[in-house]
Amino acid sequence: MHLRRLHQWRAMVNQISRSFAKRRRGYFVFDLCILGIVVMLLGYLGMTMTGGYILRSQSERLLAVTTSVITDRSGAPVKKLISPGHGNRLAAAGDEIPLLLQQAFLATEDRRFYKHGSLDWIGIARAVRVNLASGGIEQGGSSLTQQLARTVFLTTDQTLSRKFLETAIAGALEKAYSKQQLLTLYLNHVYLGRQQYGVKAAAERYFGTADLRKLKLWQIASLAAIPKGPSVYNPVDDAMRNKERRAVVLTLMHEQGYIGKAQMLEAKSVEYVPPESAAPERTYAAYTDYALQEAEAVTGLTREKLMTGGYTIVTGLDPGYQQAAEEAFRQDRYFPKDGATQQVQGAAVILDNSTGEIRALVGGRDYRQGGLNRAVNISRQPGSAIKPILVYGPALQSGEFRPQTRLQDMPVAYGSYKPANLSGRYLGSVTMEQAMEQSINAPAVWLLNQVGLPAAAAFAENLGIRLGNQDRNLAAALGGFHDGVSPLAMAQAYSAFANNGNFNEAHAVKLIKDAKGHTVYASPLLNKQVMTRQTAADMTRLLTKVVDHGTGRKAKLGSWTAGKTGTTQLDIDGVTGQANRDLWFVGYTSKLTASIWMGFDTSSRDNYMTAGSGTVAAMFAAIMKQCQ
């Protein structure tokens, strides 16, 4: 009896123990489920917060970047400002994108776009099934919104962290934008090969039109074929593969009810023919480089913003003048003999007399985009070309001197400074007209001493030429500057003589408009009177004599021409006294002022010129005869 009770007791204890064990396992499983749910909620919360933060902090990336353009004076585009980091982009408004184009991309990239959220679970499952069956990657499961997130905010690195961020940002995008807005954003950001971003830029590149409404079905399908492999499926790099992929797109569009069978077959059969090649783009590298530099200065915008903000930068460029200058610079016969280790370089600037607008600008014989722009970024000694600005102009403006006033022509020492005439001859006295015409040194220095350096420096400063402390001496009368001047500065100064004594700052940029057509900058017309009309007229008379009978004879044109030569000597021991460092001619007609410089980037005993400034005067004539 006791033994049976003992067995019963043990059985009951075992049953209770088994019951407690089952409960413990149940509690453990329950706890794991709760923990899993908490982890999932935290993960979802973290993903949501991360996606929202990235979208808020970097929302400007979604703005439809549009490539800016520089135009000539008539508004005709001459250069697209394609940023290396952004490629060529043209943003299209939602109503510019035809429905058929939207459907082509949806059929190919995300057929359930309007039915799912940020993730397409059915699409993911289908992609996994197809890829497992094929043993490779045949389909992707990313939704169109995920592709947008990846293109705009992330890289293409195949990592778990990138996929997490892609999913997070896609979720934030779906909350912040409507489906139609997301589709428009995608079509404006999708990469379509050949540095073309967005369907509008790609349509212009591959089919010669940026008007998406003009695209035919086969062209639409060709664009939708590219995202699978932009470098191999764009029609320029491989027309056949693009056609094959286009057929897939058209089949999908037919299967999904977007087009009929006849439309599909007709569009499949078309052979790609590149658009008719326009004339080679003339980028006018030196001019457009300077225009962009100036646009940065006048707007305060960064270069990247100017290049990608869809701005239109209207300049004063005259393509005919620019081409005439560039063609002359390609002719070796207009230049002195090259040195032992360097090529003789040069620069040219042509201004409109009445406005100061730069009509043409050449930065060197071999100028490349982003290179040393010698027209604006070098400072060279101007030689006698400075005399109208620093000597004869101030003298005429003083009212005490006229073109026929006689000036002293004698060897005189001014302290330790002893200027000499290059010819070694002195006439005792000459008229101002004779001194200018033959570019005689002694009268120029004597006259500067009579006028006084303060008055001369003030006159020159009104013309945009500022003397440094080291240049405030009588040697400046012959262009012996310490820092020198640029070709642009010289043209700007002379243009005031041509403009009846009115000064305008030389400028390339006339007008800048933003992507919406609003004017953000317009160049003011100063027309500041810096000398009397009589001074300007007398100076033109003097400078016309220089071209007619003096050192600038090779600059003669069919009509009247005024101008002045300038030469600076090398002055290195052991090198011939005929060696020159800089050659100048600055002159003007009734419409235009031009400044031309020639020389070596670095002059030395192996690199110098023995030619005179008549060489530059001949270059002036060669260019300006084409600008009449």
JOJORA-V564090 format. One record per helix or strand. SS is the DSSP state (helix for helix, strand for strand). FROM is the first residue (numbers start at 1). TO is the last residue. If there is no record, write none. Layout:
# JOJORA-V564090
<<SS	FROM	TO> <SS	FROM	TO>>
This chain:
# JOJORA-V564090
<<helix	2	57> <helix	59	62> <strand	66	66> <strand	68	71> <strand	77	81> <strand	83	83> <strand	87	89> <helix	94	96> <helix	99	109> <helix	121	134> <helix	144	153> <helix	160	176> <helix	179	189> <strand	191	191> <strand	196	197> <helix	199	207> <helix	212	214> <helix	217	224> <helix	230	233> <helix	239	255> <helix	261	269> <helix	285	299> <helix	303	308> <strand	309	309> <strand	312	315> <helix	319	329> <helix	332	334> <strand	345	352> <strand	357	362> <strand	380	380> <helix	383	398> <strand	406	409> <strand	414	414> <strand	417	417> <strand	428	431> <helix	432	437> <helix	441	451> <helix	453	462> <helix	469	471> <helix	474	478> <strand	485	485> <helix	487	498> <strand	502	503> <strand	507	507> <strand	509	513> <strand	519	522> <strand	528	529> <helix	533	549> <helix	553	555> <strand	562	569> <strand	580	588> <strand	592	599> <strand	604	604> <strand	607	607> <strand	609	609> <helix	614	627>>
